[in-house]
Amino acid sequence: CAKGKGFSIINGQRFDWKERDIFCVPSWAWHEHHNLSETEDACLFQFNDLPVIESLGLFQSRELEENNGHQMT
């Protein structure tokens, strides 16, 4: 997290984060990110191995359909 504070829900479990925190989301896990401030931006940097996953023919993408696309915690 480069700026701000918020939380992520990863496979139904909430993880709080703030500036300078680092966390890893498994590529197969349902995940969503939320900014806790209504007035300040939150900035998360993302790194992934998408080119490798696509080259190996392993890429999958699905949207969560239930609960308006949000996980239950």
FIBAKOL-596296 format. One record per residue: residue number from 1; chain; x, y, z of N, C-alpha, C in turn. Coordinates in nm, 2 decimals, always signed. Atoms other than C-alpha are relative to their C-alpha. Last residue first. Layout:
N
REC    n  chain   neast  nnorth     nup  caeast  canorth    caup   ceast  cnorth     cup
REC  NUM      A       X       Y       Z       X        Y       Z       X       Y       Z
...
END
This chain:
73
REC    n  chain   neast  nnorth     nup  caeast  canorth    caup   ceast  cnorth     cup
REC   73      A   -0.11   +0.02   -0.10   -1.72    -1.21   +0.58   -0.06   -0.05   +0.13
REC   72      A   +0.05   +0.00   -0.14   -1.96    -1.24   +0.28   +0.12   -0.02   +0.09
REC   71      A   -0.01   +0.12   -0.09   -1.80    -1.16   -0.05   -0.06   +0.02   +0.13
REC   70      A   -0.07   -0.02   -0.12   -1.92    -0.89   -0.29   +0.00   -0.12   +0.09
REC   69      A   -0.14   +0.01   +0.03   -2.02    -0.93   -0.65   +0.09   +0.02   +0.12
REC   68      A   -0.05   -0.11   +0.08   -2.37    -0.81   -0.60   +0.15   +0.01   -0.02
REC   67      A   -0.02   -0.11   -0.09   -2.43    -1.08   -0.33   +0.06   +0.13   -0.07
REC   66      A   +0.09   -0.02   -0.11   -2.38    -1.36   -0.58   +0.03   +0.12   +0.08
REC   65      A   +0.13   -0.04   +0.04   -2.21    -1.33   -0.91   -0.09   +0.03   +0.11
REC   64      A   +0.09   +0.05   -0.10   -1.84    -1.34   -0.83   -0.14   +0.06   -0.03
REC   63      A   +0.05   -0.11   -0.09   -1.66    -1.26   -1.15   -0.10   -0.07   +0.10
REC   62      A   +0.14   +0.02   -0.03   -1.44    -1.53   -1.32   -0.04   +0.12   +0.09
REC   61      A   +0.05   -0.12   -0.06   -1.10    -1.51   -1.49   -0.15   -0.03   +0.02
REC   60      A   +0.14   +0.00   -0.02   -0.88    -1.80   -1.58   -0.05   +0.12   +0.07
REC   59      A   +0.08   -0.12   -0.04   -0.53    -1.80   -1.72   -0.15   -0.04   +0.01
REC   58      A   +0.06   +0.02   -0.13   -0.35    -2.14   -1.73   -0.09   +0.11   +0.05
REC   57      A   +0.13   +0.03   +0.02   -0.25    -2.15   -2.10   -0.08   -0.03   +0.13
REC   56      A   +0.01   +0.14   -0.03   +0.12    -2.16   -2.02   -0.15   -0.05   -0.02
REC   55      A   -0.08   +0.09   +0.09   +0.17    -1.84   -2.20   -0.01   -0.14   +0.03
REC   54      A   +0.06   +0.01   +0.14   -0.12    -1.68   -2.02   +0.08   -0.09   -0.09
REC   53      A   +0.12   +0.08   -0.02   +0.02    -1.78   -1.67   -0.07   -0.01   -0.14
REC   52      A   -0.03   +0.14   -0.01   +0.36    -1.65   -1.77   -0.12   -0.09   +0.00
REC   51      A   -0.05   +0.04   +0.13   +0.23    -1.31   -1.90   +0.04   -0.15   +0.01
REC   50      A   +0.10   +0.02   +0.11   +0.00    -1.28   -1.59   +0.07   -0.05   -0.13
REC   49      A   -0.07   +0.08   +0.10   +0.28    -1.32   -1.33   -0.09   -0.03   -0.12
REC   48      A   +0.05   +0.13   +0.03   +0.15    -1.04   -1.11   +0.09   -0.07   -0.10
REC   47      A   -0.09   +0.08   +0.08   +0.24    -0.72   -0.94   -0.05   -0.14   -0.02
REC   46      A   +0.02   +0.15   +0.03   -0.01    -0.48   -0.80   +0.11   -0.05   -0.09
REC   45      A   -0.07   +0.04   +0.11   +0.04    -0.14   -0.63   -0.01   -0.15   -0.02
REC   44      A   -0.06   +0.13   -0.01   -0.23    -0.02   -0.40   +0.08   -0.03   -0.13
REC   43      A   -0.07   +0.05   +0.12   -0.32    +0.34   -0.37   +0.07   -0.13   +0.03
REC   42      A   -0.08   +0.11   -0.05   -0.59    +0.47   -0.13   +0.07   -0.05   -0.13
REC   41      A   -0.02   +0.12   +0.09   -0.74    +0.81   -0.21   +0.08   -0.11   +0.08
REC   40      A   -0.14   +0.03   +0.04   -0.87    +1.04   +0.06   +0.02   -0.12   -0.09
REC   39      A   -0.06   -0.12   +0.06   -1.22    +1.18   +0.10   +0.14   -0.01   -0.05
REC   38      A   +0.09   -0.05   +0.10   -1.45    +0.88   +0.17   +0.06   +0.13   -0.07
REC   37      A   +0.03   -0.15   +0.00   -1.18    +0.70   +0.35   -0.09   +0.04   -0.11
REC   36      A   +0.07   -0.03   -0.12   -1.18    +0.32   +0.43   -0.03   +0.15   +0.00
REC   35      A   -0.06   -0.12   -0.06   -1.08    +0.22   +0.07   -0.09   +0.04   +0.12
REC   34      A   +0.09   -0.11   -0.04   -1.20    -0.13   -0.01   +0.08   +0.11   +0.06
REC   33      A   -0.07   -0.10   -0.08   -1.03    -0.41   -0.20   -0.09   +0.11   +0.02
REC   32      A   +0.05   -0.14   +0.03   -1.18    -0.73   -0.34   +0.07   +0.09   +0.10
REC   31      A   -0.06   -0.11   -0.08   -1.05    -1.09   -0.36   -0.07   +0.13   -0.05
REC   30      A   +0.09   -0.11   +0.02   -1.16    -1.44   -0.47   +0.05   +0.12   +0.08
REC   29      A   +0.09   -0.04   -0.11   -0.85    -1.65   -0.45   -0.09   +0.11   -0.05
REC   28      A   +0.12   +0.07   +0.02   -0.68    -1.83   -0.75   -0.11   +0.04   +0.10
REC   27      A   +0.06   -0.03   +0.12   -0.40    -1.58   -0.79   -0.14   -0.07   -0.02
REC   26      A   -0.02   +0.12   +0.09   -0.31    -1.60   -0.42   -0.08   +0.03   -0.13
REC   25      A   +0.13   +0.07   +0.02   -0.32    -1.25   -0.27   +0.02   -0.11   -0.10
REC   24      A   +0.01   +0.08   +0.12   +0.00    -1.12   -0.12   -0.13   -0.07   -0.01
REC   23      A   +0.07   +0.12   -0.01   +0.04    -0.84   +0.13   -0.01   -0.07   -0.13
REC   22      A   -0.01   +0.08   +0.12   +0.26    -0.54   +0.19   -0.08   -0.13   +0.03
REC   21      A   +0.02   +0.14   -0.01   +0.19    -0.26   +0.43   +0.02   -0.07   -0.13
REC   20      A   -0.12   +0.07   -0.02   +0.36    +0.08   +0.38   -0.02   -0.15   +0.03
REC   19      A   -0.12   -0.04   +0.07   +0.04    +0.28   +0.41   +0.12   -0.08   +0.05
REC   18      A   -0.03   -0.15   +0.00   -0.24    +0.09   +0.57   +0.12   +0.02   -0.07
REC   17      A   -0.13   -0.04   +0.04   -0.40    -0.26   +0.55   +0.00   +0.15   +0.01
REC   16      A   -0.01   -0.15   +0.00   -0.69    -0.45   +0.71   +0.14   +0.03   -0.05
REC   15      A   -0.14   -0.03   -0.03   -0.74    -0.82   +0.60   +0.01   +0.16   +0.00
REC   14      A   -0.04   -0.15   +0.01   -1.10    -0.95   +0.60   +0.15   +0.02   +0.05
REC   13      A   -0.06   -0.05   -0.13   -1.16    -1.32   +0.53   +0.05   +0.14   -0.02
REC   12      A   +0.10   -0.02   -0.11   -1.42    -1.44   +0.27   +0.07   +0.04   +0.13
REC   11      A   +0.07   +0.13   -0.03   -1.17    -1.58   +0.02   -0.08   +0.01   +0.13
REC   10      A   -0.06   +0.11   +0.08   -0.97    -1.26   +0.04   -0.06   -0.13   +0.04
REC    9      A   +0.06   +0.13   -0.04   -1.15    -0.95   +0.16   +0.05   -0.10   -0.10
REC    8      A   +0.03   +0.10   +0.11   -0.93    -0.65   +0.14   -0.07   -0.12   +0.06
REC    7      A   +0.00   +0.14   -0.03   -0.92    -0.35   +0.38   -0.02   -0.08   -0.13
REC    6      A   +0.12   +0.06   +0.04   -0.85    +0.02   +0.38   +0.01   -0.15   +0.05
REC    5      A   +0.02   +0.12   -0.08   -0.58    +0.27   +0.44   -0.14   -0.06   -0.04
REC    4      A   +0.14   +0.02   -0.05   -0.42    +0.55   +0.24   -0.01   -0.13   +0.09
REC    3      A   +0.06   -0.11   -0.06   -0.10    +0.55   +0.03   -0.14   -0.04   +0.05
REC    2      A   -0.08   -0.12   +0.01   +0.16    +0.32   -0.11   -0.06   +0.12   +0.07
REC    1      A   +0.08   -0.12   +0.00   +0.00    +0.00   +0.00   +0.09   +0.12   +0.00
END
